[in-house]
């Protein structure tokens, strides 16, 4: 009787490494594709702050956007959400492409937006502020002029999340 052929240990290790590199490459590509358009919209520094800033403030604007822009924050109700439960999910919803309606033009919406809240993401001396309108689902970096539209379910989820954490205070 002949003994069964065994696979060489070198071949097994090389095969495992090739599969691992292939799967890692796919995972990296997939994650890149999930946030490519939002990265272009927010910019790399703002997207990084939205995702990782240790301090997060929320401002209820009502009709006080001009007061907010001018720094008169005493006229605006504010909340520290840095340690709020669910914050990681709220942040994530702002940086994943599938949560936005990229096919719809926000040009008609932009002129008629009444911003409801502003999220300020702060890390040391770096900060970015995201404006959100509940009715249209519009979002915008306060420093810029470009507007993007969230899917209605995401905008509604943001409204629910915010009202849950602002009603408690």
N, C-alpha and C positions, 0 to 999 in steps of 0.2 A: 504494500500500500504506500501511496505517496502522501506526503504531508501537505495540508492545504497551504497555499501561498499566503504569507502575511504581508500586509501593506507596510512599507518602510515608514519608520517614525518621522523621517524628514519630509516625506510626501504628505503625511497627515498634518504635520505642523504647518507646512506651506499652504496646504489647502484651507486650513482654518484661518490663517492670516489673510489669505485672498478674500475669503468670504467676509471676514471682519472689516477689511478695508472697503469692500463693496457696500456693505450695509451702512457703515459710517458715512461714506460718501453720499449715499441716498438720503440718510437722515439729515445731513447738513443741507443738501439741496432742497429737501422738502421744507425744512424750517425757513430757509431763505425765501422760498416761494410764498410762504404764508404771510410774510410781512414786507415784501418788496415794495408794494405801492404805498403802504403806510409810512415806510421809511423815507420814500421820496416826498411824501406829503409833509410829514413832520420835520424831516431832516434828522441826521444821525444823533446829534447832541440832544435834541428835544425828545426823540424816541427813547433814548437811553435814560433820560430823566423821568419820563412817564413810567418807564418800566421799573427803575431801581431807586429813585430819589427817596431818602430816608424820611423826609418831611413832606406831608401832603396837607394842604389847606384847601378848604372849600369856601367860596363866597357866594351867597345868594344875591343876585344882582337886581332882580325885578326891573325897575327902570333906571337903575343907577350905574349903568355902564360908564358914563362919562365921569362920575365920581370915582369909580373904581380905577379908570385909566389915569385920572389926575392924582391918585394916591390918597384921596379923602376916604380912607377905609372906615372911618367912624360912622359913615352913612350906610355901610354895608354889613349885613350879618355874616359872621365868619365862624368856621368850625375847623378844628384840627382833626383830620381823619387819619393821621399817621399810623395809628394802631387799631383802626376800625376793622372789625371782622369782615372778610370778603373783599378787602381792598385789592388784593392781588388779582382777583377776577375782574374787578372794575378797570384796573390798569390794563390788563391783558386785552379787554374788549376794545381798547383804543389803539392797539398796535397790531391787530390781526386783519388782514385784507378782507376776509369773508364777512366781516361785520359792517362793511361799508357798501353803499350803493354807488359804485364807481361808474356805472353806465348812465346814471341820471345826472343831468346838469344841475349844478347848484347856482348857476348864474341868476336865474329868476328868483331864487330863494334868498340870495345874499342881501338884496336891497331891503327885504322885509323882515329881517330877523330881529326878534326881541330876545336877546340872550338871557337865559334864566340863571345860569350858574357859571362860575369860573373855578377851575381846578388849578391850583398852583403847586407845582412839583419842585422841591428845593433840595439841593445838595451843596452845602457850603455856600460859595458865592455864585453858583450856577442855579438858574431857575428857568422854568418855562410855564406859561399859563395857557390853559385850554378852555375855550369858551364853548358852552353847550346850550342849544335851544331844544327844549323838550318837544315842542309841537312839530317842528320840521325834521328833527334829528340832526340838525346842522352842528358841526364842530369846526373850530378854527383856532389856530395859534394866535393868541392876542397880539403878538408882535407882527403877524403877517396879515394878508388880505385874502388868501385862498380859503375856500370853504369846501368841506366834504360832508356827505350825508351818511349818517348811520342808518342801518336797517331799523324799521319801526320797533321790532322786538328788542333790539339792543338799546335804543333810545328809551323805550319804556322801562327796561330793566335798570338803566342808569337812574331814571326818575324814581323808581321804587327804592333802589339802594340809597339814593341821596335822602329821600324823604324819611326813610327808616332811621337814618343816622342824624338827621337834623331835628326830627320830632322828639327825640329822647332828651334834647338839651334845652 
